[in-house]
Amino acid sequence: MSLEKVSEFIVNLQIKNPKKFIWFFVVLNLLLIPGIFNLVNNVEPSLEKVLPQNIDEIKTLNYMRSEFSSDVLYLVVSTENPLYDIRDLSYLNYLNVLSSKLELHENIVSVMGINDFISLDLSNEKLDLAFEKKKDYVSDLINSDYSFSVLMVRTNTGSNSGLIDEVIGAINYEVELLEEFNPGTKVYVTGFSAIDKKTFSVIMSDFLVITFISMAAIMVIVYFAFGSFGKGMLPMIVVMNALVMTMGIVGYLGFTITVVSMVSAAMIMGLGIDFGIHQVYSYFEERKKKSKKDSLRIVMKELLRAMLGASLTTMAGFLALLFGVLPAMKTLGMILAIGIFTTLIGAIFLLPVIIYLYDSEKLKK
């Protein structure tokens, strides 16, 4: 059976039972929504997880972590009060109390700072001399004008984002809890793990903004393209259905979302809207001289082969990413391929029904 006959068969079913097709997709999307919640809970913020874990450099790093707890966070403790610098007894006492509290956390192996090298029994007058004597030990922990020093916090978190969040949260909590001991300093948490966490939060924020802008831009363009809000929103149905179905399927499959695969939503919208635009435009062009049923049959006959060819070649291009080394790129390729496939499903089985019902309602009015 040729594709033309297949398209005619599908259109006849859609015209005969349009509401059944609508309800099918409604139920299907409702069943896939729980998968979206699975996906939200399976997000990996670590930039390191983008890399393959089976190469020698990563294996060696993971071995070093397990043997020596080599992950380090840095607490930059800066003096905010210009009347004194870090060579002050109150500053050293604060570092000592903070270090002692942090070392009680199960994922913190040790904390090292200048308070480990300078005696706290000295008076302020003798601290300058003590710093000079211990210069070789403390020079890597202080800056040249004594305005801040660094606490080195060794952890056993590895690249586990949950443990990193927990440790950073514990550090911030202890800083707030020990505010009464703080002589007027500001504590900044940094290090590769902290940068990873902050970078991901920025990426998440950008992802939401980019997705919103992408959707808004597409809606504006299709509105002006068709000169009608109703017609302009018809192609968006394919995109919205594809996004829900894709995220649901990906969630059920247990894929991990990384900083690389976050761009997939905007890409699916940009690629998938084309099918809807062609269908809606072609249908209403045919409607100028033919009936609803004939217009729908002609449009699907003309576009089915083109949509199949375009979607399959695009999917093949994205699936080529599976032959790469980076796990995140493989995941991106799978998500985009699923997104194009769900777009095709919506364009063939859902949008023609929506167009037909929209046109029928428009005629009634």
N, C-alpha and C positions, 0 to 999 in steps of 0.2 A: 504494500500500500504506500503510495507516494505521500510526501509531507503535505501536499495540497489537500489530499483527501482526508488526512489525519486532522488538519486544521479545520476543515469543514465539519467533520464529525464532532470535534470539541465544541465548535461554535454552536452547532445545533443543540447539543446538550446544555450549553450555557443559556441559550435563548429559552429552552424549554423549562429549565429548572434553575433560574438565576439565584433564588434565595438559598437553595441547597448549597451552592458553591460558596456563597457568603458565609453561611453558618459553618461550613467545613473549615474555612480559614479562621473564623472566630474561635472555634473549638481548638484548632491546631495551635494557634497563638497562645491561648490560655494554658494549654498543656506544656508549652515551651517556656512560659514565663518563669517557672521555678528554676529552670536552667540558668536564667539570667542571675538569680540570686547566688547560685553556685559559682558563677563566673566572678561576681563581685568579691566573693570570699576567697578567690584563688588568684589574687593579684600579687606579683612578685616585684617589690620596689627596688631590689638590689640591682644596680647596674652590672655588677659582677656576674649575675646569673645569665646575662646575655651571652657570656662566653661559654664555649664547650668545656665540660668538666673533666674530659678524658685526655687532655693534652698535658705534657710533662710539667709545664710551668704551673698550671693550676693544681695538679696533683701534689707537686712539691710544696706549694703554698698551703694547701689543706693539711698536709702532713706536718708542716711547721706549726700550724695553728693547733693541731691536736696535741703536739708534743710540748710546745713552749708557750701556748696562749699568747700568740704574738700580735693579736689585734690590739691596737692602741687608740684610745681617745685622748684628746688633749683639752684640758681645762685652762683657758687663758684667764688668769685672775688679774684684772687691771685696777689700779688705784684711781678712783674718781675724785678723791680729795687732793688738790694741788699742794696742800700744806705738808704732806709727808709722802714718802715713797715706800717701796717694799722692804726697805731695811728698817722696819719698825716692828716692835715686839707684838703689837696688836695684830698686825698683818700675819706674822709667823704663827701666832696662836690660832688664828682663824684657819690658816692652811692646815695646821695640825689636826684641829677638830674635824674639818671637812674630810681630810684624808682618812681619819679613823672611822668616820661614819660610812664612807664609801666602801672601805675594805670589808665591811660586814655583808655587802651584797654578794649573793652566791655566784654571780657571773663576773664579778670583778676580782681578779687575781691579786693585783697589787696596785698601789698608788705611790708615785715617787715625786717629790718636790723639794724645794730648797729647805723646807722645814726638817728634812731628814739629815741635813748636813750642818745646820746651824743650831747650836744649843739654845733652848728656850729659857735657860736660867740666866742668861746674860742681861745686862741693862741696855737700854737704847744707846747709851754712850759707847758701849763696847761692841755693838753689832757691826759698825763699819769695819773695825779691825778683823772681826770674825769673817765677814764676807771677803775681805782681802786675803785672808789665810786660806779660805776654802774656794778661792777663785777657780781653780782647775776643776772643781766638782760642780759648781753651781753656774758656771758661765754659759752652759747650754740650756739653762732653765730660766734665765733672766735676760732682759734687753739692756742696751747700753746705758739708758738714763734711769734705770730702776723703776720704770712706771708700771711694769707688769712682770709676772712670772708665769711659768707653766707647770701644771700638774699632769704628769703622764699616767694615764689610767690603763693598765693592761687588763684586757678582758678575754673571755673564752667564748665569745659570741659567734665567731666565724663570720659567715655571710648570712646567718639566719636573721632575717629582717625583724621577726618577732622579738628575739632576744635583744637585738640592737635597740629597738623601740623601748623595751623594758629597762635597759641600762640607762639610756638617755633620760627616760622618764624618772628613774630613781635619782639620777644626778640632779635634775632640776628640782625634784621634790626635796632633797636634802639641802640644796642651796636655799630654798624658801624656808625650810624648817630651821635653819641655822642663821636666820636673818639677825637675831639678837647678838650674835658673835661677829657679824660682819662690820668691819671698821670703816666701811664706805667704799667697797670694791664692787666691780661688775664682773660676773663670771660668764664666759663664752665657751660653749662646747663646740669642738671641731675635731677633725680627723676624717679619714676616708669613709668610715661608716656613717658619721654624722652628715658628711657631704652627700653621700648616697641617699640618705633619708630625706634631706632637704631638697635635693635635686628631683627626687621622685614627686614630692609634694608640689613642686613648681610644674613638673610635667603634667601631673593630674589636673592642676588648675588650667594649664594651657590646653589640655585635651578637651575639657568641658567648654572652654571658650571657643576653640577651633571648631568643635562639633556644632555648637550653636550658630556660629558665624556661617559655617558651611551650609547648614540647613536654611538659615535666613536668606543667604545670598541666592540659593537655588530657588526658594519660594518667590523671591522678588523677580528673578529672571523669567521663570515660567509664567508668572502673572503678566508681565509685560509682553512675553512672547505670544500669549493667547488673548490678551486683552480682556480677560475675565477671571475673577477669583475662583469661580467654580471649576472652569476648565483647567486653570493653572494648578489647582490642588489635585486633580486626577492623577498626574504622573507621580506626585509625592506619595500616593498610596502604595505604589510598588516599592519605593525606597523604605518607607516606614515598616511595611510588612517584612521586607528583606532584613532590616536591622533587628527586629524582634526575633525572627526565625533564626538568624545567624547567631546572635548572642545566646539564644536558648540552646541551640545545638552545640555550640562551642562549650557552654557551661556543662551540659550533660556529658560531653566527651572528656571533661576534666582538663581542658587546656589551661595553661598558666599564662596570664596576661602580663607582659613586660612593657618596658618603655618603648620597645620597638613596635609591638603589635597594637599599641594604642592608637596609631594613625589609621587603623583599618576602617573604623566607622566613617570617617570623612572620605576615605577612598571609595568605599562601597556606595556612599551617596553620590559622589561625583561620577562614578562609572555606571551606576544603575539607573540614574534618572534618564539616560538616553533612550532606553527602551520605551519608557512611558511617554516621553515627548513625541517620539515617532508614531506611536499608536494613536495617541489623542489627536495629533495634527492630521494624520492620514484619515482617521475616521470622520472627522468633521469636514474634511475636504470632500470625501465621498458622499456625505450626507446632503451636500448641496444639490445632488441630482439623483440620489438613490434612497431607498428605504433604510430603516435602522438595521434590519436583519441582513439585507444585501451588503450594506456598508461594512458591517462587522465581518461578514464572510470574506469580502474582498480584501480588507485590511489584514486579516490573519493569514490569508493565503499568501499575500505579498511579503509579509514581515516574518512569518514563522521561520523560514529557512535562513533569513538574514540574522534573526535573533539567535538561533541555534549556532550558526557559524561564528558570530561575534562572541557569544558567551563561552563556547567551547575553546576557542583559540585564546581568549583572555584567561580562562581557567588553566589552560596548559602552560601559559606563561608564568602564572603565579605558582603552579605546582612544581615548576622547575627549581624553585627555591628549596625544595625538599632534598635536592642533591648537594646543597651547600653544607658547611660545617657548623655554622652558628645555629644553636637551637632556637633562638628567638626569631631568626629569619625563616626557619622551617614553619614555626607556628604562624607567623605572619602570612606565609604562602597558603597554608591550609585555611586560615580564617577568610582570606580574600577569595579563595576558590569557592568556599561554602557560600560566601556573600553573593558572588556572581550567580551561583546556581540557584539560590533562593530568589534572587531578583528575576531570573528567567522563569521560575515556577510562578511567581506572582504576575509576571507579564503575560504569561500564556493562559493561566487559569483564573486569575482574580481580576485583573484590570479590565479585560473585555466585558465582564459581568457588570463592573462598576460603571463603565462607560455606557452600557446599554440601559441600566437602571437610571442613570443620571439623565440620559437623553429622554427616556420615557417620562420621568418626573417633570422635566423641562417642558415637554409637549403638553402635559396636563395643565401646567400653570399658564 
